Amino acid sequence: MDEQWDEMLERLKKFKIRNTRFPFEYSDNYEERKLGVWCMKQLKSKVNLSEERIAKLEEINNWWWWWKDESWNTVMGLWCLSQHW
């Protein structure tokens, strides 16, 4: 389980470097969607994450725990606009 989590974290870091943004859980691209879903699971389950995992996520540039707060609404609103929804 730890290896799988670490692998997803590394995939996320590479995605973020390559794309300069976080993955979207509703992307048409399967790999991006998979990473986006994983990110949302981490956000939703912060209370269940170890301090080590929280620290690893927070090392990623611009990571923040914005699940369903005002920042979340802003981010999703901007994303929807960028997708011409």
C-alpha positions in Angstrom: 0.0 0.0 0.0 2.8 2.4 0.8 4.6 1.7 -2.4 1.4 2.3 -4.4 0.8 5.6 -2.6 4.4 6.7 -3.2 4.1 5.8 -6.9 1.0 7.9 -7.2 2.8 10.8 -5.5 5.7 10.6 -7.9 3.3 10.5 -10.8 1.6 13.6 -9.4 4.9 15.4 -9.1 5.8 14.6 -12.7 2.4 15.6 -13.9 2.7 18.9 -12.1 6.1 19.7 -13.5 5.1 18.7 -17.0 1.8 20.6 -17.0 2.3 23.3 -14.3 -1.0 22.5 -12.8 -2.8 19.8 -10.8 -4.7 17.0 -12.7 -8.5 17.2 -13.1 -10.6 14.4 -11.9 -13.0 15.0 -14.8 -10.4 15.1 -17.5 -11.0 13.2 -20.8 -7.4 11.8 -20.5 -7.5 8.6 -18.5 -4.1 9.1 -16.8 -4.9 12.6 -15.8 -8.3 11.6 -14.5 -6.8 8.8 -12.5 -4.4 11.2 -10.8 -7.1 13.8 -10.3 -9.3 11.2 -8.5 -6.3 10.2 -6.4 -5.7 13.8 -5.4 -9.3 14.3 -4.4 -9.2 11.2 -2.3 -6.1 12.6 -0.5 -7.9 15.9 0.0 -11.1 14.3 1.4 -9.2 12.0 3.7 -6.7 14.4 5.3 -7.8 13.4 8.8 -6.8 9.8 8.0 -3.4 10.5 6.4 -0.2 10.1 8.4 1.8 13.2 9.2 4.5 11.9 6.8 2.0 11.7 3.9 0.6 15.2 4.7 4.1 16.6 4.7 4.9 14.9 1.3 1.8 16.4 -0.3 2.5 19.8 1.2 6.0 19.7 -0.4 4.4 19.9 -3.8 4.3 23.5 -5.1 0.9 25.1 -4.6 -0.7 22.1 -2.8 -3.3 23.2 -0.3 -6.1 21.6 1.5 -8.9 23.4 -0.3 -11.5 20.7 -0.6 -14.9 22.3 -0.7 -14.0 25.7 0.6 -14.2 29.1 -1.2 -10.9 28.4 -3.0 -12.3 25.1 -4.3 -15.3 26.9 -5.7 -13.0 29.5 -7.4 -10.7 26.8 -8.8 -13.6 24.7 -10.2 -15.3 27.8 -11.6 -12.2 28.8 -13.5 -11.6 25.3 -14.7 -15.2 25.0 -16.0 -14.8 28.4 -17.8 -11.6 27.1 -19.4 -13.4 24.0 -20.6 -16.2 26.3 -22.1 -18.9 24.8 -19.8 
